Amino acid sequence: MELDDKICYCFHVTKRKVVNHIRVHKPQVASQLSDCGGAGTGCGWCVPFLKKCFEADSINENVKITLTAEEYEAQRAAYRKTGSR
């Protein structure tokens, strides 16, 4: 997943926006990432990925989401249909 790929499809929040939000605002808990354009407050699909971004920052690592944008989008579509990950 690249920086300009969407993490939150409900609110069109990119990985870059989340990473920058973490860097600038220094949230204390992952749930505070909802302040980043509403990320994680729609369907809920992106919440585990937002947590991954938060945790990566807390140990000073780059965020590693190994899915391509296409795989991520396809898995989200399946999640929206079935409601399970």
Biopython code that builds the backbone (N, CA, C, O; Angstrom):
import numpy as np
from Bio.PDB.StructureBuilder import StructureBuilder

atoms = [
    (1, "MET", "N", (0.844, -1.170, 0.000)),
    (1, "MET", "CA", (0.000, 0.000, 0.000)),
    (1, "MET", "C", (0.892, 1.237, 0.000)),
    (1, "MET", "O", (1.831, 1.340, 0.790)),
    (2, "GLU", "N", (0.590, 2.160, -0.885)),
    (2, "GLU", "CA", (1.373, 3.390, -1.016)),
    (2, "GLU", "C", (0.755, 4.500, -0.163)),
    (2, "GLU", "O", (-0.382, 4.375, 0.292)),
    (3, "LEU", "N", (1.497, 5.573, 0.052)),
    (3, "LEU", "CA", (1.037, 6.674, 0.890)),
    (3, "LEU", "C", (-0.255, 7.326, 0.394)),
    (3, "LEU", "O", (-1.071, 7.766, 1.204)),
    (4, "ASP", "N", (-0.447, 7.393, -0.901)),
    (4, "ASP", "CA", (-1.625, 8.064, -1.426)),
    (4, "ASP", "C", (-2.819, 7.136, -1.637)),
    (4, "ASP", "O", (-3.839, 7.556, -2.184)),
    (5, "ASP", "N", (-2.703, 5.882, -1.209)),
    (5, "ASP", "CA", (-3.821, 4.951, -1.267)),
    (5, "ASP", "C", (-4.741, 5.199, -0.072)),
    (5, "ASP", "O", (-4.285, 5.578, 1.007)),
    (6, "LYS", "N", (-6.021, 4.984, -0.277)),
    (6, "LYS", "CA", (-6.989, 5.210, 0.796)),
    (6, "LYS", "C", (-6.918, 4.098, 1.833)),
    (6, "LYS", "O", (-6.843, 2.916, 1.498)),
    (7, "ILE", "N", (-6.944, 4.500, 3.088)),
    (7, "ILE", "CA", (-7.118, 3.549, 4.186)),
    (7, "ILE", "C", (-8.599, 3.513, 4.533)),
    (7, "ILE", "O", (-9.177, 2.439, 4.695)),
    (8, "CYS", "N", (-9.210, 4.680, 4.646)),
    (8, "CYS", "CA", (-10.634, 4.778, 4.977)),
    (8, "CYS", "C", (-11.415, 5.167, 3.728)),
    (8, "CYS", "O", (-11.370, 6.314, 3.284)),
    (9, "TYR", "N", (-12.128, 4.199, 3.170)),
    (9, "TYR", "CA", (-12.912, 4.450, 1.969)),
    (9, "TYR", "C", (-14.189, 5.233, 2.273)),
    (9, "TYR", "O", (-14.681, 5.971, 1.419)),
    (10, "CYS", "N", (-14.720, 5.082, 3.463)),
    (10, "CYS", "CA", (-15.949, 5.804, 3.808)),
    (10, "CYS", "C", (-15.731, 7.320, 3.756)),
    (10, "CYS", "O", (-16.593, 8.061, 3.282)),
    (11, "PHE", "N", (-14.568, 7.774, 4.249)),
    (11, "PHE", "CA", (-14.298, 9.205, 4.330)),
    (11, "PHE", "C", (-13.104, 9.631, 3.470)),
    (11, "PHE", "O", (-12.625, 10.759, 3.587)),
    (12, "HIS", "N", (-12.628, 8.731, 2.610)),
    (12, "HIS", "CA", (-11.564, 9.029, 1.649)),
    (12, "HIS", "C", (-10.289, 9.547, 2.316)),
    (12, "HIS", "O", (-9.701, 10.532, 1.870)),
    (13, "VAL", "N", (-9.869, 8.871, 3.390)),
    (13, "VAL", "CA", (-8.664, 9.244, 4.124)),
    (13, "VAL", "C", (-7.517, 8.368, 3.644)),
    (13, "VAL", "O", (-7.604, 7.140, 3.680)),
    (14, "THR", "N", (-6.440, 9.007, 3.194)),
    (14, "THR", "CA", (-5.290, 8.270, 2.679)),
    (14, "THR", "C", (-4.330, 7.866, 3.799)),
    (14, "THR", "O", (-4.377, 8.392, 4.911)),
    (15, "LYS", "N", (-3.473, 6.927, 3.467)),
    (15, "LYS", "CA", (-2.433, 6.504, 4.399)),
    (15, "LYS", "C", (-1.535, 7.689, 4.739)),
    (15, "LYS", "O", (-1.131, 7.841, 5.892)),
    (16, "ARG", "N", (-1.219, 8.523, 3.765)),
    (16, "ARG", "CA", (-0.377, 9.703, 3.992)),
    (16, "ARG", "C", (-1.009, 10.628, 5.031)),
    (16, "ARG", "O", (-0.324, 11.133, 5.921)),
    (17, "LYS", "N", (-2.324, 10.845, 4.912)),
    (17, "LYS", "CA", (-3.010, 11.729, 5.841)),
    (17, "LYS", "C", (-2.957, 11.167, 7.262)),
    (17, "LYS", "O", (-2.754, 11.913, 8.220)),
    (18, "VAL", "N", (-3.137, 9.863, 7.398)),
    (18, "VAL", "CA", (-3.087, 9.227, 8.717)),
    (18, "VAL", "C", (-1.678, 9.338, 9.303)),
    (18, "VAL", "O", (-1.519, 9.711, 10.465)),
    (19, "VAL", "N", (-0.668, 9.020, 8.514)),
    (19, "VAL", "CA", (0.716, 9.077, 8.981)),
    (19, "VAL", "C", (1.068, 10.505, 9.412)),
    (19, "VAL", "O", (1.681, 10.706, 10.461)),
    (20, "ASN", "N", (0.684, 11.481, 8.611)),
    (20, "ASN", "CA", (0.967, 12.877, 8.958)),
    (20, "ASN", "C", (0.177, 13.318, 10.193)),
    (20, "ASN", "O", (0.690, 14.060, 11.030)),
    (21, "HIS", "N", (-1.054, 12.863, 10.298)),
    (21, "HIS", "CA", (-1.863, 13.201, 11.473)),
    (21, "HIS", "C", (-1.192, 12.669, 12.744)),
    (21, "HIS", "O", (-1.135, 13.367, 13.757)),
    (22, "ILE", "N", (-0.697, 11.459, 12.688)),
    (22, "ILE", "CA", (-0.006, 10.870, 13.843)),
    (22, "ILE", "C", (1.244, 11.684, 14.173)),
    (22, "ILE", "O", (1.511, 11.983, 15.337)),
    (23, "ARG", "N", (1.999, 12.037, 13.146)),
    (23, "ARG", "CA", (3.246, 12.786, 13.350)),
    (23, "ARG", "C", (2.983, 14.159, 13.961)),
    (23, "ARG", "O", (3.701, 14.586, 14.864)),
    (24, "VAL", "N", (1.971, 14.840, 13.478)),
    (24, "VAL", "CA", (1.699, 16.218, 13.910)),
    (24, "VAL", "C", (0.936, 16.263, 15.237)),
    (24, "VAL", "O", (1.297, 17.033, 16.127)),
    (25, "HIS", "N", (-0.105, 15.454, 15.377)),
    (25, "HIS", "CA", (-1.008, 15.563, 16.525)),
    (25, "HIS", "C", (-0.664, 14.634, 17.686)),
    (25, "HIS", "O", (-1.171, 14.819, 18.792)),
    (26, "LYS", "N", (0.184, 13.648, 17.452)),
    (26, "LYS", "CA", (0.627, 12.720, 18.501)),
    (26, "LYS", "C", (-0.534, 12.179, 19.349)),
    (26, "LYS", "O", (-0.577, 12.418, 20.556)),
    (27, "PRO", "N", (-1.470, 11.456, 18.728)),
    (27, "PRO", "CA", (-2.591, 10.908, 19.510)),
    (27, "PRO", "C", (-2.076, 9.947, 20.582)),
    (27, "PRO", "O", (-1.079, 9.251, 20.389)),
    (28, "GLN", "N", (-2.778, 9.927, 21.710)),
    (28, "GLN", "CA", (-2.373, 9.074, 22.834)),
    (28, "GLN", "C", (-2.872, 7.642, 22.679)),
    (28, "GLN", "O", (-2.248, 6.706, 23.180)),
    (29, "VAL", "N", (-3.993, 7.472, 21.987)),
    (29, "VAL", "CA", (-4.566, 6.151, 21.741)),
    (29, "VAL", "C", (-5.024, 6.088, 20.289)),
    (29, "VAL", "O", (-5.310, 7.115, 19.673)),
    (30, "ALA", "N", (-5.090, 4.888, 19.754)),
    (30, "ALA", "CA", (-5.434, 4.707, 18.339)),
    (30, "ALA", "C", (-6.811, 5.260, 18.000)),
    (30, "ALA", "O", (-7.020, 5.735, 16.884)),
    (31, "SER", "N", (-7.746, 5.211, 18.926)),
    (31, "SER", "CA", (-9.101, 5.701, 18.642)),
    (31, "SER", "C", (-9.132, 7.189, 18.335)),
    (31, "SER", "O", (-10.092, 7.670, 17.732)),
    (32, "GLN", "N", (-8.109, 7.926, 18.735)),
    (32, "GLN", "CA", (-8.049, 9.350, 18.438)),
    (32, "GLN", "C", (-7.768, 9.620, 16.961)),
    (32, "GLN", "O", (-7.824, 10.767, 16.518)),
    (33, "LEU", "N", (-7.469, 8.581, 16.208)),
    (33, "LEU", "CA", (-7.279, 8.759, 14.768)),
    (33, "LEU", "C", (-8.596, 9.080, 14.073)),
    (33, "LEU", "O", (-8.600, 9.469, 12.905)),
    (34, "SER", "N", (-9.699, 8.924, 14.768)),
    (34, "SER", "CA", (-10.991, 9.325, 14.197)),
    (34, "SER", "C", (-11.024, 10.836, 13.957)),
    (34, "SER", "O", (-11.828, 11.323, 13.163)),
    (35, "ASP", "N", (-10.158, 11.570, 14.638)),
    (35, "ASP", "CA", (-10.040, 13.018, 14.415)),
    (35, "ASP", "C", (-9.417, 13.326, 13.059)),
    (35, "ASP", "O", (-9.425, 14.474, 12.616)),
    (36, "CYS", "N", (-8.886, 12.320, 12.409)),
    (36, "CYS", "CA", (-8.265, 12.479, 11.089)),
    (36, "CYS", "C", (-9.332, 12.232, 10.022)),
    (36, "CYS", "O", (-9.386, 11.157, 9.423)),
    (37, "GLY", "N", (-10.159, 13.213, 9.797)),
    (37, "GLY", "CA", (-11.173, 13.132, 8.751)),
    (37, "GLY", "C", (-12.270, 12.108, 8.991)),
    (37, "GLY", "O", (-12.970, 11.718, 8.056)),
    (38, "GLY", "N", (-12.428, 11.667, 10.239)),
    (38, "GLY", "CA", (-13.464, 10.682, 10.546)),
    (38, "GLY", "C", (-13.035, 9.246, 10.314)),
    (38, "GLY", "O", (-13.860, 8.336, 10.393)),
    (39, "ALA", "N", (-11.775, 9.029, 10.032)),
    (39, "ALA", "CA", (-11.277, 7.682, 9.745)),
    (39, "ALA", "C", (-11.689, 6.700, 10.838)),
    (39, "ALA", "O", (-11.541, 6.976, 12.028)),
    (40, "GLY", "N", (-12.207, 5.554, 10.411)),
    (40, "GLY", "CA", (-12.579, 4.492, 11.327)),
    (40, "GLY", "C", (-13.975, 4.593, 11.898)),
    (40, "GLY", "O", (-14.391, 3.720, 12.659)),
    (41, "THR", "N", (-14.713, 5.639, 11.549)),
    (41, "THR", "CA", (-16.042, 5.821, 12.139)),
    (41, "THR", "C", (-17.174, 5.415, 11.211)),
    (41, "THR", "O", (-18.344, 5.519, 11.581)),
    (42, "GLY", "N", (-16.847, 4.957, 10.018)),
    (42, "GLY", "CA", (-17.884, 4.526, 9.074)),
    (42, "GLY", "C", (-18.170, 3.051, 9.233)),
    (42, "GLY", "O", (-18.757, 2.636, 10.233)),
    (43, "CYS", "N", (-17.770, 2.264, 8.274)),
    (43, "CYS", "CA", (-18.076, 0.826, 8.279)),
    (43, "CYS", "C", (-17.202, 0.025, 9.242)),
    (43, "CYS", "O", (-17.565, -1.088, 9.625)),
    (44, "GLY", "N", (-16.055, 0.578, 9.638)),
    (44, "GLY", "CA", (-15.176, -0.107, 10.589)),
    (44, "GLY", "C", (-14.078, -0.944, 9.967)),
    (44, "GLY", "O", (-13.202, -1.434, 10.679)),
    (45, "TRP", "N", (-14.104, -1.120, 8.659)),
    (45, "TRP", "CA", (-13.105, -1.941, 7.989)),
    (45, "TRP", "C", (-11.675, -1.480, 8.277)),
    (45, "TRP", "O", (-10.793, -2.315, 8.475)),
    (46, "CYS", "N", (-11.434, -0.192, 8.304)),
    (46, "CYS", "CA", (-10.072, 0.325, 8.398)),
    (46, "CYS", "C", (-9.517, 0.349, 9.818)),
    (46, "CYS", "O", (-8.327, 0.614, 9.995)),
    (47, "VAL", "N", (-10.329, 0.085, 10.827)),
    (47, "VAL", "CA", (-9.883, 0.203, 12.213)),
    (47, "VAL", "C", (-8.616, -0.616, 12.493)),
    (47, "VAL", "O", (-7.694, -0.077, 13.106)),
    (48, "PRO", "N", (-8.518, -1.893, 12.079)),
    (48, "PRO", "CA", (-7.275, -2.631, 12.337)),
    (48, "PRO", "C", (-6.052, -2.004, 11.644)),
    (48, "PRO", "O", (-4.937, -2.071, 12.161)),
    (49, "PHE", "N", (-6.273, -1.404, 10.490)),
    (49, "PHE", "CA", (-5.174, -0.779, 9.765)),
    (49, "PHE", "C", (-4.768, 0.537, 10.424)),
    (49, "PHE", "O", (-3.587, 0.883, 10.446)),
    (50, "LEU", "N", (-5.726, 1.257, 10.952)),
    (50, "LEU", "CA", (-5.422, 2.482, 11.695)),
    (50, "LEU", "C", (-4.624, 2.134, 12.954)),
    (50, "LEU", "O", (-3.670, 2.829, 13.303)),
    (51, "LYS", "N", (-5.019, 1.065, 13.623)),
    (51, "LYS", "CA", (-4.278, 0.619, 14.806)),
    (51, "LYS", "C", (-2.852, 0.247, 14.435)),
    (51, "LYS", "O", (-1.913, 0.528, 15.180)),
    (52, "LYS", "N", (-2.697, -0.382, 13.287)),
    (52, "LYS", "CA", (-1.363, -0.766, 12.817)),
    (52, "LYS", "C", (-0.501, 0.487, 12.589)),
    (52, "LYS", "O", (0.677, 0.504, 12.944)),
    (53, "CYS", "N", (-1.082, 1.507, 12.010)),
    (53, "CYS", "CA", (-0.362, 2.769, 11.796)),
    (53, "CYS", "C", (0.039, 3.387, 13.133)),
    (53, "CYS", "O", (1.170, 3.845, 13.296)),
    (54, "PHE", "N", (-0.881, 3.398, 14.078)),
    (54, "PHE", "CA", (-0.619, 3.960, 15.405)),
    (54, "PHE", "C", (0.501, 3.194, 16.106)),
    (54, "PHE", "O", (1.418, 3.795, 16.666)),
    (55, "GLU", "N", (0.420, 1.867, 16.070)),
    (55, "GLU", "CA", (1.424, 1.039, 16.738)),
    (55, "GLU", "C", (2.791, 1.174, 16.086)),
    (55, "GLU", "O", (3.809, 1.187, 16.778)),
    (56, "ALA", "N", (2.824, 1.273, 14.764)),
    (56, "ALA", "CA", (4.099, 1.444, 14.057)),
    (56, "ALA", "C", (4.769, 2.737, 14.476)),
    (56, "ALA", "O", (5.985, 2.774, 14.662)),
    (57, "ASP", "N", (3.998, 3.791, 14.627)),
    (57, "ASP", "CA", (4.570, 5.064, 15.045)),
    (57, "ASP", "C", (5.111, 4.981, 16.465)),
    (57, "ASP", "O", (6.148, 5.570, 16.769)),
    (58, "SER", "N", (4.418, 4.257, 17.335)),
    (58, "SER", "CA", (4.845, 4.188, 18.730)),
    (58, "SER", "C", (6.178, 3.460, 18.898)),
    (58, "SER", "O", (6.857, 3.649, 19.907)),
    (59, "ILE", "N", (6.557, 2.637, 17.930)),
    (59, "ILE", "CA", (7.867, 1.977, 17.993)),
    (59, "ILE", "C", (8.821, 2.507, 16.918)),
    (59, "ILE", "O", (9.832, 1.884, 16.593)),
    (60, "ASN", "N", (8.468, 3.671, 16.383)),
    (60, "ASN", "CA", (9.312, 4.371, 15.397)),
    (60, "ASN", "C", (9.634, 3.532, 14.175)),
    (60, "ASN", "O", (10.785, 3.480, 13.739)),
    (61, "GLU", "N", (8.643, 2.889, 13.628)),
    (61, "GLU", "CA", (8.799, 2.117, 12.391)),
    (61, "GLU", "C", (7.906, 2.707, 11.317)),
    (61, "GLU", "O", (6.942, 3.414, 11.611)),
    (62, "ASN", "N", (8.237, 2.408, 10.070)),
    (62, "ASN", "CA", (7.342, 2.768, 8.983)),
    (62, "ASN", "C", (6.156, 1.818, 9.000)),
    (62, "ASN", "O", (6.287, 0.654, 9.377)),
    (63, "VAL", "N", (5.014, 2.316, 8.596)),
    (63, "VAL", "CA", (3.805, 1.497, 8.554)),
    (63, "VAL", "C", (3.938, 0.503, 7.417)),
    (63, "VAL", "O", (4.203, 0.886, 6.278)),
    (64, "LYS", "N", (3.754, -0.777, 7.724)),
    (64, "LYS", "CA", (3.852, -1.804, 6.698)),
    (64, "LYS", "C", (2.495, -2.467, 6.519)),
    (64, "LYS", "O", (2.076, -3.294, 7.329)),
    (65, "ILE", "N", (1.823, -2.091, 5.450)),
    (65, "ILE", "CA", (0.583, -2.759, 5.063)),
    (65, "ILE", "C", (0.900, -3.432, 3.739)),
    (65, "ILE", "O", (1.069, -2.767, 2.717)),
    (66, "THR", "N", (0.979, -4.746, 3.765)),
    (66, "THR", "CA", (1.492, -5.474, 2.607)),
    (66, "THR", "C", (0.472, -5.667, 1.494)),
    (66, "THR", "O", (0.833, -6.115, 0.406)),
    (67, "LEU", "N", (-0.774, -5.345, 1.736)),
    (67, "LEU", "CA", (-1.782, -5.458, 0.687)),
    (67, "LEU", "C", (-1.591, -4.365, -0.357)),
    (67, "LEU", "O", (-1.196, -3.244, -0.035)),
    (68, "THR", "N", (-1.871, -4.699, -1.593)),
    (68, "THR", "CA", (-1.914, -3.649, -2.612)),
    (68, "THR", "C", (-3.234, -2.903, -2.442)),
    (68, "THR", "O", (-4.141, -3.379, -1.759)),
    (69, "ALA", "N", (-3.334, -1.748, -3.057)),
    (69, "ALA", "CA", (-4.573, -0.978, -2.985)),
    (69, "ALA", "C", (-5.749, -1.781, -3.527)),
    (69, "ALA", "O", (-6.857, -1.708, -2.996)),
    (70, "GLU", "N", (-5.505, -2.539, -4.573)),
    (70, "GLU", "CA", (-6.561, -3.339, -5.186)),
    (70, "GLU", "C", (-7.010, -4.461, -4.256)),
    (70, "GLU", "O", (-8.208, -4.712, -4.121)),
    (71, "GLU", "N", (-6.052, -5.140, -3.611)),
    (71, "GLU", "CA", (-6.387, -6.212, -2.676)),
    (71, "GLU", "C", (-7.157, -5.654, -1.478)),
    (71, "GLU", "O", (-8.137, -6.242, -1.021)),
    (72, "TYR", "N", (-6.694, -4.517, -0.987)),
    (72, "TYR", "CA", (-7.337, -3.865, 0.145)),
    (72, "TYR", "C", (-8.786, -3.524, -0.188)),
    (72, "TYR", "O", (-9.693, -3.788, 0.602)),
    (73, "GLU", "N", (-8.992, -2.936, -1.360)),
    (73, "GLU", "CA", (-10.334, -2.544, -1.786)),
    (73, "GLU", "C", (-11.240, -3.766, -1.972)),
    (73, "GLU", "O", (-12.412, -3.736, -1.599)),
    (74, "ALA", "N", (-10.692, -4.832, -2.549)),
    (74, "ALA", "CA", (-11.475, -6.050, -2.769)),
    (74, "ALA", "C", (-11.868, -6.693, -1.433)),
    (74, "ALA", "O", (-12.997, -7.158, -1.277)),
    (75, "GLN", "N", (-10.949, -6.717, -0.484)),
    (75, "GLN", "CA", (-11.253, -7.290, 0.821)),
    (75, "GLN", "C", (-12.275, -6.442, 1.570)),
    (75, "GLN", "O", (-13.121, -6.976, 2.288)),
    (76, "ARG", "N", (-12.199, -5.125, 1.405)),
    (76, "ARG", "CA", (-13.192, -4.246, 2.028)),
    (76, "ARG", "C", (-14.575, -4.501, 1.428)),
    (76, "ARG", "O", (-15.572, -4.547, 2.149)),
    (77, "ALA", "N", (-14.626, -4.665, 0.116)),
    (77, "ALA", "CA", (-15.912, -4.927, -0.548)),
    (77, "ALA", "C", (-16.526, -6.220, -0.015)),
    (77, "ALA", "O", (-17.730, -6.279, 0.234)),
    (78, "ALA", "N", (-15.709, -7.249, 0.158)),
    (78, "ALA", "CA", (-16.197, -8.518, 0.702)),
    (78, "ALA", "C", (-16.666, -8.330, 2.148)),
    (78, "ALA", "O", (-17.681, -8.896, 2.552)),
    (79, "TYR", "N", (-15.935, -7.544, 2.913)),
    (79, "TYR", "CA", (-16.315, -7.247, 4.295)),
    (79, "TYR", "C", (-17.658, -6.544, 4.345)),
    (79, "TYR", "O", (-18.494, -6.852, 5.195)),
    (80, "ARG", "N", (-17.868, -5.603, 3.441)),
    (80, "ARG", "CA", (-19.133, -4.853, 3.408)),
    (80, "ARG", "C", (-20.314, -5.779, 3.094)),
    (80, "ARG", "O", (-21.421, -5.570, 3.591)),
    (81, "LYS", "N", (-20.074, -6.792, 2.274)),
    (81, "LYS", "CA", (-21.144, -7.742, 1.925)),
    (81, "LYS", "C", (-21.457, -8.698, 3.070)),
    (81, "LYS", "O", (-22.622, -8.952, 3.376)),
    (82, "THR", "N", (-20.409, -9.225, 3.697)),
    (82, "THR", "CA", (-20.592, -10.282, 4.702)),
    (82, "THR", "C", (-20.550, -9.787, 6.146)),
    (82, "THR", "O", (-21.139, -10.405, 7.033)),
    (83, "GLY", "N", (-19.858, -8.680, 6.380)),
    (83, "GLY", "CA", (-19.725, -8.168, 7.733)),
    (83, "GLY", "C", (-18.649, -8.849, 8.545)),
    (83, "GLY", "O", (-18.525, -8.602, 9.745)),
    (84, "SER", "N", (-17.853, -9.724, 7.894)),
    (84, "SER", "CA", (-16.765, -10.378, 8.619)),
    (84, "SER", "C", (-15.458, -10.217, 7.853)),
    (84, "SER", "O", (-15.441, -10.116, 6.626)),
    (85, "ARG", "N", (-14.379, -10.195, 8.599)),
    (85, "ARG", "CA", (-13.045, -9.981, 8.024)),
    (85, "ARG", "C", (-12.505, -11.228, 7.401)),
    (85, "ARG", "O", (-11.393, -11.222, 6.872)),
]
sb = StructureBuilder()
sb.init_structure("model")
sb.init_model(0)
sb.init_chain("A")
sb.init_seg("    ")
for serial, (resi, resn, name, xyz) in enumerate(atoms, 1):
    if name == "N":
        sb.init_residue(resn, " ", resi, " ")
    sb.init_atom(name, np.array(xyz, "f"), 0.0, 1.0, " ", f" {name:<3s}", serial, name[0])
structure = sb.get_structure()
